[in-house]
Amino acid sequence: MIIRANSTGIVWWILLVIFSAGTLKAQQAKNVLIIYSDDQSYNTIHAWGNSEIKTPNLDRLVTQGLSFRQAHVMGGHQGAVCIPSRIMMLTGRYINRLPQDGSFVPDSLVSLPEVLRQSGYTTFHTGKWHSDKLAHDRFFSTGDNIFFGGMHFEKDGGQFHPHVYHYNGRGEYPANGGWKSDTFSTTLYANAAVKFLESSQAREKPFLCYVAFTSPHDPRTPPPAFASYYDPKIMTLPPNFLPEHPFNNGDLRVRDEMLIPHPRTTEAVKEQMALYYAMVSEMDAQVGRILDVLEKTGLSKNTLVVFAGDNGLAVGQHGLLGKQSLYEHSIRVPMIFSGPFVPVNKQTNAFVYLSDITPTILDWLGIRAPSTVEASSLLPLLKDQKAVVRKNIYNVYGHWSRSIKTADGYKLIVYNVNGVPTTQLFNLNTDPWEKNNLAGNSGQAKRVARMRKLLKREMRNKYDDSDIDLPDWGRKPGQKASGS
């Protein structure tokens, strides 16, 4: 039994973790390594079918483990989708009940690192932390080369000179503290992970090692060894390339969408694709360093490796560059499990969320999940890749767009932007690039109505209090309804 006071010292809460006799000793043989990439879409792994990109180490994970080909971020209520994504992943919570979209994590929301830390684990973090600093101190018992922020803005040193901190155990990281590194971001974070995995800390107690890269997020400035890895002239444009998005989706001028001019040109998009792929390949090399040290130290024999991306990215698809949409390129992410008891070189098309990572790890370790977890364990999929964890996928972006995807391959997206409703229906079986909107076809009217009903049910189940039946449901919170 674990008892802890909240930060005020007034309210006590109890988290029950039931161990059988000798469990703690047994748990010492089971470690967890989570590697999280930033803005990496699902279609950026060579072994998953992208013949143009070079990802030998992610391919290595694919052959060693189980690939989740239908993994999704649930979404976000604002442009920085990476904030809720990371907290959803670490807590098993869904988006609509994350305080402040995950930028603040109260004591009452219990995380995977906390449960493991209180169960005798060393919990280590390096890289990006896009939430409050006190929560970081609560989650992790140690760490190094920690970046507090969302991205490495070029004015602050960019990817080449990230501003980072040593772990201090007090949760105090003032803006004028830390230091500006001369090491490229992914190398810097991989260095910290390698040092930890080679240290006695990784052997004295079981561990959770969380490596949160800031790549391939922009600025897309790969280091010299990777800068010319891809020739923009021979890059293949995605089939759904458009110069402009065909209608106002609610965020056409968010920061991500202003990185290249409107309308998009094939030359500009190919340049962005080449740089994006180079950032992925450079990060892949650092993943390889981490996997190598796991094998060299023998830790690979008893370590569950989870690789995933926090959200996808358009990079020219549908006339978009960023992740602020509900198309497949933005909501689907890479996710691979590898390690003891994980099937080798297998894939599953089961619908999963990043939030499922926390309950799956706890299930794998034989530790009861805290009551704040809302997501599902994926352990059944490790045993049977055709198992069904959920029948559909609900996604949210902003206060104006929602989507539902069903097992028969159809996907519905509904928008209400400034009082203008728009509906899209795609058959992903025949149209995986979401080019042909079927919503206006009279033969699809019943399907649209049925999927709208299903979407409303899923919204209620996921604590989404919007009402897509209202003509102005997409108004901003606090904004007066039309006619009132």
Disulfide bonds with the S-S distance in Angstrom:
none
